[in-house]
Amino acid sequence: MQDPVTLDNCADEPIHIPGSIQPHGALLAFDTDSMLLGWSDNAAQLLGLQLTLNTPLSAMRLSAEVAAAAAECVDSIEDGEAPAIALEVSIGALRFDCIVHAHQSRLIIEFERRDTPSDTVAAFALKAHAAIDRLKRQKSIDALLQLATEQVRAITGFDRVMAYRFHQDDSGDVTAESRREDLEAYLGRRYPASDIPAQARRLYIINTLRLIADVNYTPSPLSGRAGDAPLDLSHSVLRSVSPVHIEYLQNMGVGASMSVSIVVAGRLWGLLACHHMSSLQVPYSVRMAADVMAQVIASLVQSMEARENARLVEQSAEVRTRVMETLLHHDEPARALLTHAPALCQSLQAEALVISQYGKLMVHGDIDAELAARMVASLPADGPELVERSAVGDWPAALQPALAPWAGLLALRFDSVTSGWLLALRREQIHTIRWAGRPEKVVRIGPLGARLTPRGSFDEWREMVRQRAVPWSDAERLAASQLLGEMHRASVAKHVETDRARAQLLAMLGHDLRGPLHSINMAATVLQHGGAASTMSSRIQASSTRMERLISQVLDMSRINGGLGLGLSRSAADLVPLLHDLLDEVRTAHADLRLAVSLPASLTAQIDSDRMMQVVSNLLSNARHHGTHGEPIQVLLAESGSTVLLEVRNVAPPIPAELLPTLYSPLKHASVGNVRNRGGLGLGLHIAQEIVQQHGGEIAYRYEAPQVIFAVTLPRD
């Protein structure tokens, strides 16, 4: 079975060893001993030479300038290579640009005919110098490319000059154009990657300028020593080009063509493509001026991109710093990340964020929580810590129908222990590509067999592109990787802190449970020997209540950290009688405690009654243990539209600023071991915050001298 004809077949075409040159010049090739090993068939007539294999260069009737340039080139050969030396020579009535270079240990001398007078060429060079100065003053890449097309057209005389800018998939957009007014505009059109096969792309990088003076030329074959390897013309100015490319240009109605590569950091970033509707021979020195302009453009592009990348890096560093500070002082990394969601979106150029940890899910942006959960579930349990998707087709097939309008994903696994993921999302970008003709090539049978032929039509052909997001750039991937590294460090620090707190918790729990258990045991012993039943019963009840509270707090914290939630059961309830009952219990338990209460006659809300009274109980306990002894604790309840406001106030010094970031963290040093709270584990505010947040509300601290105030706001519905 015959192999299918694909772009790989084009890539196999040996365009660097075509075996011929363009006929507007002649070529001589020598070995490193300066012995003639090959020539173009038109060389004898064009140069007026008798050519015989192995003739020494010194024995040939070449000018002294050419011989000197050849000797200089040979002397400068390193690893078989030497850069080009150019000079102007006259042979009889003909004027030539002579270019001498060495490649693969072969000395190549090319004579390119030139009809343009030297003074005219010098004037073009001056124009090029002025153009370069103008290029350097441009502030944007678009302005730079537009000016470049205008200036290159002015100094070369081409009918059309286009600036291509290549995409990651090697297709290219015409982003700037200068043209003869009667020609159709190609500005804004895209050319597929297949227009420049891989081996042609390689030549565009190593030899940045190529001229086809007459598209309808008849190649001049090369002759040479039998048995020698084909002459590599990668750096030749006269190299004959692929018949496929000639057909491509003929289909466009082009008579002459020149391309100047814009190479940035070793990659083909862009191209200046020049077209003329008839043949056009541009002098070598003018072409070199255009090549220098392209090098200046490449340098300016690199500087502009570097400045933009530096700005993005600086911006990302600022965001990372703020994120790290929050993560290290916040007991819930996911919620901490959510506070920085707008800045993270800007840094990563994302339109939504999804944060998942401990089974909890939080979203920022216009994305459905159920879809966000399915996105998280689609991520690999093991494997890379940074997952990238740029199109709907990159997602699991089962999820694809539900994705709209989302298509792009950059997911960071910041904590594998707790299944911590940060997902940056991008919407599908529906846009129209204006192709210069249909991008597909057609398989035809030619003299050399089946091959892909270039497009025959260059009329604009529009393609609607769907289900793709803007691809993630290198700068954005770098920002994501650096953010991931910082988040890893924060996670490790939090795990160390958690392990220490867990050990501390176990030690404290063992100690705190030993006391009430000892009291119960002693009371039971007294009862066994006929002691006062009522007194012992009260002691047993108090000790049991204390044990129950300690164990309940530990269980609540375990449910929170395990991502199970607290299992709220909300229903309509009047907060006022609930608070009266709770406050009566507190007065009974603490006869010396002063309470100042301000409650409305009734206030109904959708709450879990038991859990909300747990919040109030924790806040009262916090006020009793940390407030000034003898000063009243104030409890206020009020409504404001659709919101319920509950405040617990006590007289006390303000909480130190350094403790505020960890105020709601469990096992705080300020609470654990506090002499005024010996029975506490530092879990009260942590659990209270979780209950309030699961109600859709907020809990906040503020200080209004001389009072510490904890305010709870809840939605009524």
C-alpha positions as MATLAB code, in Angstrom:
seq = 'MQDPVTLDNCADEPIHIPGSIQPHGALLAFDTDSMLLGWSDNAAQLLGLQLTLNTPLSAMRLSAEVAAAAAECVDSIEDGEAPAIALEVSIGALRFDCIVHAHQSRLIIEFERRDTPSDTVAAFALKAHAAIDRLKRQKSIDALLQLATEQVRAITGFDRVMAYRFHQDDSGDVTAESRREDLEAYLGRRYPASDIPAQARRLYIINTLRLIADVNYTPSPLSGRAGDAPLDLSHSVLRSVSPVHIEYLQNMGVGASMSVSIVVAGRLWGLLACHHMSSLQVPYSVRMAADVMAQVIASLVQSMEARENARLVEQSAEVRTRVMETLLHHDEPARALLTHAPALCQSLQAEALVISQYGKLMVHGDIDAELAARMVASLPADGPELVERSAVGDWPAALQPALAPWAGLLALRFDSVTSGWLLALRREQIHTIRWAGRPEKVVRIGPLGARLTPRGSFDEWREMVRQRAVPWSDAERLAASQLLGEMHRASVAKHVETDRARAQLLAMLGHDLRGPLHSINMAATVLQHGGAASTMSSRIQASSTRMERLISQVLDMSRINGGLGLGLSRSAADLVPLLHDLLDEVRTAHADLRLAVSLPASLTAQIDSDRMMQVVSNLLSNARHHGTHGEPIQVLLAESGSTVLLEVRNVAPPIPAELLPTLYSPLKHASVGNVRNRGGLGLGLHIAQEIVQQHGGEIAYRYEAPQVIFAVTLPRD';
ca = [
       0.000    0.000    0.000;
       1.322    3.455   -0.899;
       2.013    5.765    2.053;
      -0.370    8.746    2.329;
       0.832   12.062    0.974;
       1.198   14.516    3.868;
       3.299   17.516    4.862;
       6.016   15.018    5.785;
       6.478   14.444    2.041;
       7.126   18.193    1.575;
       9.525   18.098    4.496;
      11.557   15.423    2.662;
      12.288   17.728   -0.287;
      16.054   18.508   -0.217;
      15.707   22.225   -0.934;
      19.205   22.990    0.447;
      20.830   20.844   -2.283;
      18.730   21.703   -5.354;
      21.520   20.977   -7.832;
      20.944   24.277   -9.639;
      20.965   28.050   -9.210;
      18.932   30.965  -10.494;
      20.388   32.084  -13.836;
      20.908   35.793  -13.074;
      24.335   34.882  -11.735;
      27.040   32.223  -11.784;
      28.614   30.024   -9.131;
      32.061   28.499   -8.635;
      32.867   25.981   -5.889;
      36.302   25.029   -4.571;
      37.631   22.643   -1.959;
      39.713   23.895    0.983;
      42.854   23.548   -1.175;
      41.243   26.092   -3.544;
      40.854   23.483   -6.308;
      37.771   23.832   -8.543;
      35.229   21.121   -7.754;
      32.059   22.473   -9.363;
      30.323   25.297  -11.208;
      27.009   26.374  -12.643;
      26.555   25.556  -16.322;
      26.186   29.247  -17.196;
      29.459   30.232  -15.484;
      31.741   29.803  -18.521;
      29.679   32.089  -20.722;
      28.719   34.626  -18.054;
      32.250   34.929  -16.598;
      34.212   34.297  -19.812;
      36.151   31.387  -18.270;
      37.421   28.024  -19.423;
      36.415   25.678  -16.572;
      38.220   22.414  -15.838;
      37.912   20.263  -12.709;
      40.682   20.628  -10.117;
      41.947   23.885  -11.617;
      43.589   25.953   -8.848;
      41.790   29.206   -8.061;
      45.082   31.049   -8.517;
      45.286   29.808  -12.121;
      41.861   31.142  -13.054;
      41.442   34.517  -14.718;
      39.652   36.145  -11.781;
      40.339   39.663  -10.593;
      42.855   40.315   -7.826;
      40.011   41.538   -5.569;
      38.165   38.213   -5.938;
      41.345   36.220   -5.294;
      42.078   38.296   -2.197;
      38.519   37.848   -0.873;
      38.748   34.088   -1.474;
      42.077   33.890    0.364;
      40.661   35.896    3.284;
      37.635   33.610    3.440;
      39.790   30.466    3.454;
      41.953   31.891    6.228;
      38.873   32.571    8.381;
      37.344   29.085    8.051;
      36.460   27.498   11.405;
      34.795   24.092   11.554;
      34.336   24.264    7.803;
      32.434   27.594    7.916;
      33.291   31.217    7.093;
      30.962   34.245    6.836;
      30.243   35.985    3.571;
      32.505   38.644    2.066;
      30.922   40.882   -0.582;
      32.569   43.082   -3.218;
      31.743   44.696   -6.545;
      33.538   43.420   -9.637;
      33.352   44.037  -13.370;
      33.930   41.343  -15.975;
      33.974   42.782  -19.451;
      30.926   45.003  -19.789;
      29.058   43.297  -16.980;
      28.897   44.448  -13.369;
      28.554   41.851  -10.593;
      28.065   41.634   -6.870;
      30.552   38.954   -5.840;
      29.776   37.046   -2.632;
      32.335   34.652   -1.141;
      31.599   32.278    1.736;
      32.566   28.818    3.033;
      30.165   26.075    4.049;
      30.873   22.443    4.891;
      34.569   22.984    4.035;
      33.748   24.198    0.535;
      34.572   27.658   -0.766;
      31.655   29.083   -2.751;
      32.029   32.163   -4.951;
      28.873   33.627   -6.479;
      28.684   36.310   -9.133;
      25.293   38.020   -9.169;
      24.600   40.360  -12.087;
      23.754   43.940  -11.173;
      22.525   46.619  -13.551;
      21.928   49.327  -10.922;
      24.737   51.926  -10.797;
      26.865   52.147   -7.655;
      25.789   55.685   -6.811;
      22.128   54.619   -6.888;
      22.909   51.697   -4.593;
      24.711   54.077   -2.212;
      21.639   56.329   -2.134;
      19.497   53.339   -1.181;
      21.935   52.561    1.644;
      21.519   56.087    3.016;
      17.726   55.670    2.926;
      18.108   52.420    4.842;
      20.194   54.145    7.528;
      17.504   56.783    8.005;
      14.809   54.083    8.081;
      16.639   52.217   10.837;
      16.732   55.377   12.927;
      12.963   55.753   12.522;
      12.392   52.091   13.417;
      14.195   52.543   16.715;
      11.735   55.243   17.769;
       8.616   53.057   17.469;
       6.775   52.254   20.710;
       4.742   49.198   19.709;
       5.303   46.057   17.661;
       2.404   46.849   15.321;
       3.766   50.324   14.576;
       7.253   48.881   14.119;
       6.098   46.310   11.553;
       3.981   48.799    9.631;
       6.885   51.228    9.318;
       9.180   48.337    8.314;
       6.930   47.348    5.392;
       6.846   50.946    4.175;
      10.606   51.454    4.437;
      11.589   48.113    2.883;
       9.237   48.799   -0.033;
      10.754   52.284   -0.440;
      14.363   51.072   -0.674;
      13.735   47.898   -2.715;
      10.960   48.943   -5.082;
       8.699   45.913   -4.555;
       4.996   46.285   -5.357;
       3.948   44.730   -2.049;
       5.707   44.185    1.289;
       3.921   42.240    4.027;
       4.950   41.603    7.614;
       4.030   38.160    8.920;
       3.857   37.363   12.593;
       3.851   33.638   13.387;
       1.662   31.849   15.909;
       2.638   28.913   18.101;
       1.226   26.530   15.464;
       3.507   28.166   12.824;
       0.629   29.722   10.898;
       1.189   33.408   10.232;
      -0.946   36.548   10.176;
      -0.273   39.477    7.879;
      -0.100   42.176   10.544;
       1.262   45.014    8.393;
       1.320   45.770    4.667;
       2.540   48.386    2.212;
       1.310   47.855   -1.379;
       0.651   49.353   -4.751;
      -2.815   50.903   -4.603;
      -4.298   48.711   -7.350;
      -3.348   45.471   -5.590;
      -5.764   43.572   -3.367;
      -5.039   43.995    0.348;
      -3.796   40.904    2.217;
      -3.662   42.672    5.584;
      -5.316   40.623    8.334;
      -5.222   37.331    6.439;
      -3.689   34.185    7.819;
      -1.437   31.728    6.021;
      -1.239   28.120    7.211;
       1.900   26.519    8.614;
       2.026   24.286    5.530;
       3.014   27.310    3.409;
       6.448   27.100    5.037;
       7.478   23.440    5.492;
       9.920   22.542    8.246;
      13.052   22.456    6.085;
      12.184   25.840    4.559;
      11.664   27.234    8.057;
      15.142   25.966    8.968;
      16.655   27.774    5.975;
      14.778   30.969    6.869;
      16.567   30.900   10.225;
      20.119   30.114    9.068;
      19.963   32.251    5.876;
      17.734   35.193    6.675;
      17.358   36.647    3.174;
      16.297   34.988   -0.065;
      15.590   36.570   -3.456;
      13.817   35.120   -6.495;
      14.507   37.752   -9.141;
      12.301   36.108  -11.791;
       9.696   33.535  -10.778;
       9.633   32.178  -14.355;
      13.377   31.494  -14.478;
      14.963   28.397  -15.990;
      17.432   26.949  -13.456;
      21.102   26.687  -14.335;
      22.304   23.196  -13.313;
      25.453   22.551  -11.327;
      28.281   20.397  -12.645;
      31.075   18.984  -10.553;
      33.368   16.176   -9.557;
      31.800   12.747   -9.687;
      31.497   11.090   -6.317;
      31.463   14.342   -4.331;
      28.498   14.987   -2.076;
      25.889   17.360   -3.531;
      26.777   21.011   -3.033;
      24.915   22.427   -0.005;
      23.577   25.869   -0.963;
      21.977   26.745    2.379;
      23.885   30.046    2.504;
      23.913   30.721   -1.232;
      22.326   33.896   -2.623;
      21.615   32.248   -5.981;
      20.157   28.976   -4.657;
      17.392   27.639   -6.846;
      14.111   27.214   -4.972;
      11.542   24.460   -4.723;
       9.299   23.944   -7.777;
       6.376   23.780   -5.346;
       7.191   27.292   -4.110;
       7.527   28.567   -7.669;
       4.080   27.160   -8.448;
       2.775   28.835   -5.283;
       4.075   32.244   -6.392;
       2.803   31.784   -9.934;
      -0.650   31.014   -8.558;
      -0.496   34.365   -6.751;
       0.486   36.181   -9.971;
       3.872   37.145   -8.503;
       6.826   37.809  -10.824;
       9.589   38.289   -8.217;
       9.831   37.573   -4.505;
      12.085   38.360   -1.570;
      11.784   37.206    2.021;
      13.608   38.660    5.005;
      13.461   36.662    8.236;
      12.812   38.204   11.644;
      14.556   35.809   14.023;
      14.027   36.419   17.730;
      15.922   34.330   20.274;
      16.680   31.649   17.680;
      13.074   31.180   16.490;
      11.387   32.377   13.331;
       9.229   35.080   14.909;
       8.146   36.794   11.697;
       8.901   37.458    8.076;
       8.986   40.393    5.680;
       7.558   38.979    2.436;
       8.117   41.114   -0.666;
       6.264   40.578   -3.966;
       6.593   42.191   -7.370;
       4.224   41.610  -10.243;
       7.097   41.369  -12.745;
      10.761   40.357  -12.462;
      12.914   42.521  -10.166;
      16.624   42.260   -9.428;
      17.419   44.015   -6.133;
      21.152   44.739   -5.635;
      22.887   42.667   -2.989;
      23.863   45.647   -0.828;
      20.268   46.921   -0.840;
      19.082   43.466    0.202;
      21.645   43.462    2.982;
      20.307   46.827    4.144;
      16.859   45.235    4.353;
      18.393   42.315    6.249;
      19.999   44.725    8.724;
      16.608   46.381    9.174;
      15.104   42.964    9.961;
      17.835   42.366   12.544;
      17.063   45.749   14.115;
      13.376   44.821   14.136;
      14.211   41.503   15.824;
      16.252   43.295   18.469;
      13.490   45.829   19.101;
      10.833   43.085   19.267;
      12.941   41.159   21.729;
      13.349   44.286   23.867;
       9.615   45.078   23.740;
       8.665   41.515   24.612;
      11.280   41.445   27.366;
       9.866   44.647   28.867;
       6.337   43.266   28.718;
       7.479   39.971   30.236;
       9.349   41.866   32.951;
       6.191   43.830   33.719;
       4.179   40.621   33.941;
       6.870   38.980   36.085;
       6.901   41.963   38.448;
       3.114   41.968   38.637;
       3.070   38.214   39.262;
       5.749   38.546   41.946;
       3.674   41.146   43.784;
       0.629   38.875   43.644;
       2.673   35.873   44.848;
       4.033   37.869   47.755;
       0.553   38.901   48.878;
      -0.762   35.361   48.412;
       2.101   33.883   50.438;
       1.590   36.327   53.300;
      -2.088   35.400   53.441;
      -1.530   31.646   53.108;
       1.001   31.545   55.913;
      -1.348   33.350   58.312;
      -4.654   31.818   57.289;
      -5.945   28.473   58.470;
      -7.957   27.922   55.266;
      -5.730   28.213   52.169;
      -8.680   27.914   49.780;
     -10.533   30.830   51.358;
      -7.283   32.793   51.538;
      -6.735   32.293   47.808;
     -10.272   33.466   47.121;
      -9.472   36.856   48.665;
      -6.776   37.317   46.003;
      -8.882   35.984   43.121;
      -9.089   39.292   41.142;
      -5.302   39.779   41.283;
      -4.663   36.133   40.378;
      -7.036   36.410   37.420;
      -5.157   39.470   36.183;
      -1.766   37.817   36.669;
      -2.776   34.664   34.784;
      -5.092   36.469   32.325;
      -7.942   34.206   33.460;
     -11.655   34.964   33.493;
     -12.624   32.739   36.420;
     -10.985   30.850   39.275;
     -11.985   27.619   40.982;
     -10.359   26.667   44.279;
     -10.823   23.220   45.791;
      -9.393   21.777   48.995;
     -10.570   19.267   51.603;
     -13.504   18.603   49.278;
     -14.644   22.236   49.584;
     -15.199   24.248   46.433;
     -15.059   28.014   45.987;
     -15.441   29.931   42.753;
     -14.663   33.431   41.526;
     -16.322   34.535   38.327;
     -19.385   33.586   36.360;
     -19.091   29.818   36.553;
     -21.618   27.284   37.809;
     -20.472   25.518   40.996;
     -21.661   22.117   39.751;
     -19.654   22.480   36.538;
     -16.663   23.686   38.568;
     -16.892   20.534   40.695;
     -16.918   18.365   37.569;
     -13.873   20.234   36.247;
     -11.977   19.493   39.453;
     -13.062   15.842   39.294;
     -11.676   15.618   35.728;
      -8.142   16.387   36.906;
      -5.706   13.484   37.335;
      -5.376   12.048   40.829;
      -1.697   11.467   40.103;
       0.623   12.962   37.551;
       1.613   16.524   36.663;
       1.069   19.316   39.149;
       0.314   21.789   36.369;
      -2.374   20.797   33.858;
      -2.933   22.874   30.718;
      -5.890   22.745   28.334;
      -6.540   25.228   25.519;
      -9.504   23.725   23.691;
     -12.681   21.809   24.462;
     -11.116   18.780   22.769;
      -8.408   18.698   25.462;
     -11.008   17.900   28.168;
     -12.402   14.429   28.947;
     -15.054   13.481   26.390;
     -17.795   13.039   29.003;
     -17.340   16.632   30.204;
     -17.057   18.353   26.827;
     -20.828   18.818   26.170;
     -21.233   20.673   29.495;
     -18.223   22.999   29.223;
     -19.698   25.960   27.336;
     -18.631   28.720   27.482;
     -15.340   27.504   28.991;
     -12.484   25.986   26.990;
      -9.101   26.942   28.511;
      -7.670   25.607   31.771;
      -4.479   26.100   33.746;
      -4.754   23.943   36.888;
      -2.251   24.037   39.761;
      -2.154   21.205   42.286;
      -0.861   23.237   45.228;
      -1.369   20.586   47.932;
      -1.593   16.895   47.031;
      -2.251   15.855   50.655;
      -5.493   17.843   50.876;
      -6.391   17.617   47.146;
      -5.773   21.343   46.843;
      -6.317   22.669   43.291;
      -6.353   26.159   41.838;
      -8.036   26.293   38.409;
      -7.618   29.321   36.142;
     -10.237   29.287   33.370;
     -10.645   30.979   30.008;
     -13.764   31.251   27.916;
     -14.094   29.916   24.407;
     -12.971   32.601   21.949;
     -15.219   32.448   18.904;
     -13.417   34.257   16.111;
     -13.077   34.297   12.358;
      -9.783   33.494   10.634;
      -9.409   35.218    7.278;
      -7.362   32.640    5.372;
      -5.650   33.675    2.142;
      -7.421   30.898    0.239;
      -8.475   27.520    1.622;
      -5.571   26.235    3.734;
      -5.798   22.628    2.527;
      -3.382   21.463   -0.144;
      -4.400   19.030   -2.908;
      -2.634   15.791   -3.794;
      -1.684   15.623   -7.466;
       0.431   13.262   -9.541;
       3.420   14.987  -11.094;
       6.671   13.999  -12.797;
       8.107   12.972   -9.432;
       4.990   11.110   -8.282;
       2.299   12.094   -5.822;
       2.898   15.369   -4.009;
       1.005   18.168   -2.261;
       0.455   21.121   -4.555;
       0.148   24.707   -3.347;
      -3.197   26.435   -3.298;
      -4.486   27.645   -6.619;
      -6.676   30.434   -5.228;
      -5.835   33.231   -2.820;
      -9.273   34.721   -2.502;
     -10.173   35.347    1.102;
     -11.716   32.288    2.753;
     -13.224   32.710    6.205;
     -13.223   30.027    8.848;
     -15.220   30.306   12.079;
     -13.127   28.927   14.950;
     -14.988   27.618   17.977;
     -14.294   25.631   21.137;
     -10.824   27.128   21.604;
      -9.534   29.581   24.181;
      -6.643   32.006   23.821;
      -3.585   29.749   24.340;
      -1.573   30.218   27.530;
       1.614   32.155   26.822;
       5.098   31.302   28.062;
       4.949   34.263   30.451;
       1.650   33.032   31.905;
       2.977   29.484   32.289;
       6.027   30.893   34.064;
       3.816   32.952   36.390;
       1.733   29.856   37.136;
       4.825   27.726   37.821;
       6.300   30.329   40.163;
       2.966   30.711   41.967;
       2.759   26.931   42.297;
       6.224   26.819   43.852;
       5.309   29.459   46.429;
       2.041   27.706   47.234;
       3.893   24.425   47.731;
       6.176   26.080   50.248;
       3.188   27.563   52.060;
       1.487   24.148   52.112;
       4.563   22.488   53.583;
       4.751   25.185   56.265;
       1.055   24.736   57.063;
       1.434   20.966   57.317;
       4.335   21.380   59.732;
       2.216   23.768   61.772;
      -0.766   21.398   61.640;
       1.330   18.442   62.798;
       2.648   20.480   65.702;
      -0.868   21.668   66.565;
      -2.212   18.127   66.349;
       0.406   16.881   68.778;
      -0.360   19.829   71.039;
      -4.084   19.141   70.775;
      -3.669   15.502   71.774;
      -1.492   16.451   74.725;
      -3.946   19.129   75.864;
      -6.983   16.954   75.316;
      -5.438   14.181   77.364;
      -4.619   16.627   80.118;
      -8.007   18.401   80.055;
     -10.024   15.188   80.026;
      -8.011   13.761   82.910;
      -9.365   16.494   85.243;
     -13.102   15.917   84.748;
     -12.614   12.155   84.675;
     -10.796   12.358   88.018;
     -13.643   14.493   89.423;
     -16.252   11.968   88.244;
     -14.227    9.100   89.729;
     -13.858   10.892   93.061;
     -17.572   11.744   93.153;
     -18.481    8.147   92.430;
     -16.207    7.003   95.278;
     -17.819    9.472   97.701;
     -21.293    8.354   96.623;
     -20.259    4.754   97.132;
     -19.386    5.586  100.747;
     -22.615    7.495  101.384;
     -21.503   11.033  100.586;
     -23.833   13.976   99.821;
     -25.648   12.940   96.650;
     -26.735   16.388   95.482;
     -23.255   17.891   95.701;
     -21.647   14.941   93.952;
     -24.343   14.905   91.285;
     -23.643   18.559   90.451;
     -19.922   17.856   90.215;
     -20.493   14.866   87.919;
     -22.820   16.917   85.729;
     -20.373   19.840   85.437;
     -17.444   17.554   84.660;
     -19.446   15.603   82.107;
     -20.576   18.847   80.429;
     -16.982   20.033   80.211;
     -15.868   16.726   78.683;
     -18.721   16.837   76.202;
     -17.789   20.378   75.168;
     -14.135   19.449   74.626;
     -14.967   16.342   72.623;
     -17.643   18.182   70.622;
     -15.169   20.908   69.634;
     -12.576   18.354   68.525;
     -15.166   16.480   66.471;
     -16.388   19.719   64.891;
     -12.848   20.674   63.930;
     -12.274   17.201   62.442;
     -15.413   17.534   60.315;
     -14.344   20.984   59.123;
     -10.800   19.912   58.233;
     -12.074   16.757   56.593;
     -14.254   18.765   54.240;
     -17.443   17.184   55.635;
     -18.997   20.427   56.834;
     -21.073   20.671   59.985;
     -24.281   19.236   58.543;
     -26.533   22.258   59.025;
     -30.296   21.838   59.063;
     -31.832   25.260   58.467;
     -35.425   26.232   59.113;
     -37.374   29.354   60.087;
     -36.723   30.167   63.763;
     -37.198   33.149   66.052;
     -33.793   34.130   67.410;
     -35.146   36.106   70.370;
     -36.527   33.257   72.560;
     -33.504   31.142   71.626;
     -31.177   33.869   72.908;
     -33.244   34.379   76.086;
     -32.951   30.667   76.909;
     -29.210   30.639   76.235;
     -28.562   33.777   78.309;
     -30.576   32.341   81.218;
     -28.324   29.246   81.149;
     -25.226   31.449   81.168;
     -26.524   33.471   84.151;
     -27.279   30.267   86.051;
     -23.844   28.838   85.353;
     -22.008   32.105   86.146;
     -23.909   33.991   88.828;
     -21.339   36.794   88.992;
     -21.462   37.489   85.238;
     -23.095   40.795   84.194;
     -25.032   40.771   80.914;
     -26.515   43.816   79.135;
     -28.996   42.600   76.545;
     -30.725   44.494   73.720;
     -33.146   42.293   71.761;
     -36.150   43.088   69.594;
     -39.537   41.556   70.368;
     -39.065   39.012   67.560;
     -36.652   38.322   64.708;
     -37.123   35.307   62.458;
     -34.428   33.900   60.149;
     -33.574   30.693   58.287;
     -31.003   29.133   60.630;
     -29.820   25.952   62.260;
     -30.923   26.902   65.773;
     -28.529   24.647   67.681;
     -25.527   25.658   65.625;
     -26.302   29.390   65.854;
     -26.658   29.151   69.624;
     -23.280   27.385   69.570;
     -21.868   30.505   67.863;
     -23.339   32.812   70.511;
     -22.168   30.492   73.306;
     -18.634   30.508   71.903;
     -18.617   34.305   71.589;
     -19.920   34.699   75.163;
     -17.308   32.249   76.437;
     -14.634   34.174   74.523;
     -15.837   37.485   76.041;
     -16.026   36.015   79.570;
     -12.500   34.568   79.437;
     -10.769   37.521   77.746;
     -12.828   40.493   78.942;
     -12.148   42.743   81.936;
     -13.510   41.093   85.081;
     -16.581   42.832   86.517;
     -17.427   44.706   83.305;
     -20.701   43.753   81.596;
     -20.889   41.742   78.376;
     -23.291   43.320   75.900;
     -25.430   41.243   73.539;
     -27.249   43.112   70.749;
     -29.595   41.716   68.107;
     -31.105   43.805   65.314;
     -32.308   43.565   61.744;
     -31.322   45.655   58.749;
     -33.461   44.941   55.721;
     -32.765   41.349   54.714;
     -29.838   41.008   57.136;
     -29.604   39.940   60.780;
     -26.947   41.629   62.934;
     -25.728   40.045   66.183;
     -22.986   41.673   68.283;
     -21.187   40.503   71.433;
     -19.175   43.264   73.148;
     -16.873   43.189   76.132;
     -14.472   45.658   77.734;
     -10.887   44.616   77.017;
      -7.683   45.877   75.382;
      -7.625   45.584   71.580;
      -6.388   42.308   70.125;
      -2.735   42.811   69.050;
      -2.346   43.428   65.325;
       0.055   40.510   64.910;
      -2.648   38.105   66.148;
      -5.400   39.288   63.789;
      -4.335   37.169   60.769;
      -4.736   33.986   62.859;
      -7.725   35.139   64.884;
      -9.997   32.395   63.566;
      -7.316   29.715   63.356;
      -7.650   26.663   65.598;
      -5.165   26.068   68.429;
      -3.975   29.681   68.606;
      -1.125   30.335   71.017;
      -3.139   33.245   72.433;
      -5.910   30.830   73.443;
      -4.149   27.552   74.082;
      -2.869   27.453   77.636;
      -4.386   30.841   78.478;
      -4.542   31.049   82.283;
      -8.043   32.548   82.044;
      -9.210   29.788   79.694;
      -7.644   26.622   81.034;
     -10.383   24.409   79.672;
     -10.281   25.831   76.118;
      -8.584   24.412   73.037;
      -8.625   27.615   70.994;
     -11.316   26.197   68.700;
     -14.281   28.420   69.557;
     -13.808   31.201   67.013;
     -12.684   28.715   64.361;
     -15.919   26.722   64.696;
     -18.064   29.857   65.043;
     -16.648   31.251   61.785;
     -17.366   27.994   59.950;
     -20.974   27.891   61.193;
     -21.581   31.515   60.186;
     -20.015   31.049   56.744;
     -22.083   27.919   56.140;
     -25.124   30.092   56.841;
     -23.934   32.466   54.108;
     -22.933   35.103   56.657;
     -19.786   36.741   57.996;
     -18.155   37.185   61.377;
     -15.879   40.167   61.948;
     -13.800   41.697   64.732;
     -13.437   45.399   65.438;
     -12.365   47.564   68.347;
     -14.299   50.605   69.617;
     -12.546   51.729   72.769;
     -12.922   50.392   75.341;
     -14.814   47.465   73.781;
     -13.815   44.412   71.774;
     -16.677   43.639   69.366;
     -17.466   40.486   67.418;
     -20.236   41.097   64.877;
     -22.155   38.367   63.070;
     -24.199   39.207   59.971;
     -26.609   36.643   58.521;
     -29.065   36.626   55.638;
     -32.624   36.265   56.939;
     -33.576   33.901   54.109;
];
